């Protein structure tokens, strides 16, 4: 049998691996948020509050809001990475260079979430954020350079 074409593309496989790690990380943050809501009895919806002790528990909590901010920051950064990484992968970059882009972003985002949820001392979180932005800027620039002739 023939090997699916994606399995022959080292860059696409690397992108698929790191992207999936990041999406699983986002699911984990969502699960943590739910657990913190239960522990703090701070529910977003009246029906959840009523089920867990009463309408007075339909309220905000600083710990829950921190989890939500971490999740929103993921969406603001990981979703663009998914687009940029997919297009960048189609530009036939060096597999080793591409892997460094994906690994750097992934490690930066895991460090960012860790710093956010564990309230690590500043500037840990912003350094992690900045580190993760570098490969995104690099990929965006390479995509723009490759596509400029077709503008």
C-alpha positions in Angstrom: 0.0 0.0 0.0 1.0 3.6 -0.5 1.9 5.9 2.4 -0.4 8.9 2.8 1.3 12.0 1.4 1.2 13.8 4.8 3.3 11.0 6.4 6.0 11.7 3.7 6.1 15.4 4.7 8.4 15.8 7.7 7.4 19.5 8.2 3.7 18.8 8.1 4.1 15.9 10.6 6.1 18.1 12.9 3.5 20.8 12.6 0.7 18.3 13.3 2.5 17.0 16.4 3.1 20.4 18.0 -0.3 21.7 17.0 -2.0 18.7 18.6 0.1 19.2 21.8 -1.1 22.8 22.0 -4.7 21.9 21.4 -4.6 19.3 24.1 -3.0 21.9 26.4 -6.0 24.2 25.7 -8.4 21.3 26.6 -6.4 20.9 29.9 -6.8 24.6 30.7 -10.5 24.3 30.1 -10.7 21.3 32.4 -8.7 23.1 35.1 -11.1 26.1 34.7 -14.1 23.8 35.3 -12.4 22.2 38.4 -11.6 25.6 39.8 -15.2 26.7 39.3 -16.4 23.7 41.3 -13.8 24.1 44.0 -14.6 27.8 44.4 -18.3 27.4 43.8 -18.2 30.2 41.2 -20.5 29.4 38.2 -21.1 31.4 35.0 -24.7 30.0 34.6 -27.6 30.1 37.0 -28.6 26.4 36.3 -25.0 25.3 37.3 -25.1 27.4 40.4 -28.5 26.1 41.5 -27.3 22.5 40.9 -24.3 23.2 43.1 -25.9 24.9 46.1 -27.9 27.9 45.0 -28.1 31.0 42.9 -25.7 32.9 45.1 -22.9 30.8 43.5 -23.6 32.4 40.1 -20.7 34.7 40.6 -17.1 35.5 39.5 -14.0 34.4 41.3 -10.5 35.7 40.9 -9.0 32.2 40.4 -11.6 31.3 37.8 -11.0 34.6 36.0 -7.2 33.9 35.9 -7.9 30.5 34.2 -10.2 32.2 31.8 -7.6 34.8 30.9 -5.0 32.1 30.3 -7.5 30.3 28.0 -8.4 33.5 26.2 -4.7 34.3 25.7 -4.3 30.8 24.2 -7.0 31.5 21.7 -5.5 34.8 20.8 -2.1 33.2 20.1 -2.6 29.5 19.3 -5.3 30.1 16.6 -3.0 32.4 14.6 -0.1 30.0 15.0 -2.3 27.2 13.6 -2.9 29.3 10.5 0.6 30.6 10.1 2.2 27.2 10.8 -0.1 25.4 8.2 0.7 27.9 5.4 4.4 28.0 6.4 4.5 24.2 6.2 3.4 24.5 2.6 6.4 26.7 1.7 8.7 23.7 1.9 10.9 25.0 4.7 13.9 23.1 6.0 12.4 20.4 8.3 14.9 21.2 11.1 14.2 25.0 10.9 10.5 24.4 10.8 10.7 22.0 13.8 12.6 24.8 15.8 9.8 27.2 14.9 7.1 24.8 16.1 9.0 23.6 19.2 9.9 27.2 20.3 6.2 28.3 20.0 5.0 25.2 21.8 7.5 25.5 24.7 6.8 29.2 25.0 3.1 28.6 25.2 3.4 25.8 27.8 5.7 28.1 29.9 3.2 30.9 29.5 0.3 28.8 30.7 2.4 27.5 33.6 3.4 31.0 34.6 -0.2 32.2 34.4 -1.9 29.4 36.3 0.9 29.2 39.0 1.2 33.0 39.3 4.9 32.9 38.7 6.9 36.0 39.4 7.0 38.7 36.6 8.4 38.8 34.0 8.2 35.0 33.6 4.9 35.0 31.8 5.7 37.9 29.4 9.1 36.4 28.6 7.4 33.1 27.7 4.8 35.1 25.6 7.6 37.0 23.7 9.6 33.8 23.1 6.5 32.2 21.5 5.8 35.2 19.3 9.2 35.1 17.6 8.5 32.0 15.5 5.1 33.5 14.6 6.7 36.7 13.3 9.3 34.7 11.4 6.6 32.5 9.8 4.5 35.5 8.9 7.4 37.3 7.4 8.4 34.2 5.3 4.8 33.8 4.1 4.6 37.4 3.1 7.9 37.2 1.3 6.8 34.1 -0.5 3.4 35.5 -1.5 4.4 39.1 -2.3 4.9 38.3 -6.0 1.3 37.3 -6.2 -0.1 40.4 -4.5 
